[in-house]
Amino acid sequence: MFIRDGWHVTEFSSFQLKDPIESLKISVSRPHVKTIHIITLYRPRRIPVSEFNIIAKLLANHANLDTYVIGDLNLDFSVPYSPECRKFRSILFQHAFEQIIKDPTHFYTADSGPKQSIIDLIVTNCTKSHYSSGVMNCIISPDHDLTYTIQNKRTMKAPAKTLTVRPICSLDDMTSKRITELIPGGS
């Protein structure tokens, strides 16, 4: 995982999903910018779909936080109507998350010849601040390509903290009198 210079990274060492799902959670932040939570997951093929309930709880706990879940879930999104994929899409929809990788990420050879699939996913609830995402050819892994996402700079700023002040002179006489009676030492 590559994080741009100038960002503060916090690792949550206590964050752990049920074995054998491998997981890591970090948050990245900097002053005046929204904190982003990044969770990496690896789900081995042998893990049944019923274990998606763990991932559903994870998404529910991060529904109000800007979150990216990244990883190899061994769930082929290029076959959108498979029972596993439909169940996972339902979980994503239920918690307002979206899978943003659209191109193949995994290449392999089957008896029928070369195959490709979308099993390396990026799931997020930050689609409004999402600028682009995709897949890059990777020389590190012989069968998986690299996935990436970029956030839009304009939407990353934390909301401004504002305080509305109303001058007492603009209040009517009765309201001004009540306020001054409430102020210690006021008259």
RANOR-V215638 format. One record per residue. N is the residue number from 1. RES is the residue in one letter. SS is DSSP state (hx for helix, st for strand, lp for the rest). PSI is psi as a letter, one per 40 degrees, with the letter a starting at -180 (NA if undefined). OMEGA is omega in whole degrees, -180 to 180 (NA if undefined). Layout:
N|RES|SS|PSI|OMEGA  N|RES|SS|PSI|OMEGA
This chain:
1|M|lp|h|179  2|F|lp|h|179  3|I|lp|h|-179  4|R|lp|i|176  5|D|lp|i|177  6|G|lp|e|179  7|W|lp|h|176  8|H|st|h|-178  9|V|st|h|176  10|T|st|h|177  11|E|st|h|178  12|F|lp|g|-175  13|S|lp|d|180  14|S|lp|e|-179  15|F|lp|h|-180  16|Q|lp|h|174  17|L|lp|i|-178  18|K|lp|h|177  19|D|lp|h|17  20|P|lp|e|176  21|I|lp|h|179  22|E|st|h|-176  23|S|st|i|176  24|L|st|h|177  25|K|st|h|173  26|I|st|i|168  27|S|st|i|177  28|V|st|h|-177  29|S|st|i|170  30|R|st|i|-176  31|P|lp|h|176  32|H|lp|e|179  33|V|st|i|179  34|K|st|i|175  35|T|st|h|179  36|I|st|h|178  37|H|st|h|-179  38|I|st|h|179  39|I|st|h|176  40|T|st|h|-179  41|L|st|i|167  42|Y|st|h|179  43|R|lp|h|176  44|P|lp|i|-179  45|R|lp|d|-174  46|R|lp|e|-180  47|I|lp|h|-178  48|P|lp|i|180  49|V|hx|d|-180  50|S|hx|d|178  51|E|hx|e|176  52|F|hx|e|177  53|N|hx|d|176  54|I|hx|d|179  55|I|hx|d|177  56|A|hx|d|178  57|K|hx|d|178  58|L|hx|d|180  59|L|hx|d|179  60|A|hx|d|180  61|N|hx|e|-179  62|H|lp|e|-175  63|A|lp|d|-178  64|N|lp|e|179  65|L|lp|i|176  66|D|lp|h|-169  67|T|st|i|171  68|Y|st|h|173  69|V|st|h|-172  70|I|st|h|174  71|G|st|i|178  72|D|st|h|-179  73|L|lp|e|-178  74|N|lp|f|179  75|L|lp|h|-170  76|D|lp|h|179  77|F|lp|e|174  78|S|lp|e|173  79|V|lp|g|-169  80|P|lp|e|-176  81|Y|lp|e|175  82|S|lp|i|-179  83|P|hx|d|179  84|E|hx|d|-178  85|C|hx|d|179  86|R|hx|d|178  87|K|hx|d|-179  88|F|hx|d|177  89|R|hx|d|178  90|S|hx|d|178  91|I|hx|d|179  92|L|hx|d|-179  93|F|hx|d|-178  94|Q|hx|d|-176  95|H|lp|e|177  96|A|lp|f|174  97|F|lp|i|-180  98|E|st|i|176  99|Q|st|h|-170  100|I|lp|e|177  101|I|lp|h|-175  102|K|lp|e|-177  103|D|lp|i|179  104|P|lp|i|-179  105|T|lp|e|-174  106|H|st|h|-177  107|F|st|h|-177  108|Y|st|i|179  109|T|st|h|176  110|A|st|i|179  111|D|lp|d|-178  112|S|lp|e|179  113|G|st|a|-179  114|P|st|h|179  115|K|st|i|176  116|Q|st|i|-180  117|S|st|i|176  118|I|lp|g|180  119|I|lp|e|177  120|D|st|h|-168  121|L|st|i|166  122|I|st|h|-178  123|V|st|h|-177  124|T|st|i|170  125|N|lp|e|-179  126|C|lp|f|-174  127|T|lp|d|179  128|K|lp|d|179  129|S|lp|e|-179  130|H|st|h|-179  131|Y|st|d|178  132|S|st|i|175  133|S|st|i|179  134|G|st|a|-176  135|V|st|h|178  136|M|st|i|177  137|N|lp|h|-175  138|C|lp|h|180  139|I|lp|e|-179  140|I|lp|d|-177  141|S|lp|h|-179  142|P|lp|e|-175  143|D|lp|e|178  144|H|st|i|172  145|D|lp|i|-177  146|L|st|h|175  147|T|st|i|179  148|Y|st|i|173  149|T|st|i|180  150|I|st|h|177  151|Q|st|i|176  152|N|lp|h|-179  153|K|hx|d|-175  154|R|hx|d|-176  155|T|hx|e|-177  156|M|lp|e|-176  157|K|st|i|177  158|A|lp|i|179  159|P|lp|i|-180  160|A|lp|i|176  161|K|lp|h|-178  162|T|lp|i|176  163|L|lp|h|180  164|T|lp|h|-180  165|V|lp|h|179  166|R|lp|h|-179  167|P|lp|h|-179  168|I|hx|d|-178  169|C|hx|e|-180  170|S|hx|e|178  171|L|lp|i|176  172|D|lp|i|-175  173|D|hx|d|-178  174|M|hx|d|179  175|T|hx|d|178  176|S|hx|d|-180  177|K|hx|d|180  178|R|hx|d|-180  179|I|hx|d|-178  180|T|hx|d|176  181|E|hx|d|-179  182|L|hx|d|-179  183|I|lp|h|178  184|P|lp|h|180  185|G|lp|e|180  186|G|lp|i|178  187|S|lp|NA|NA
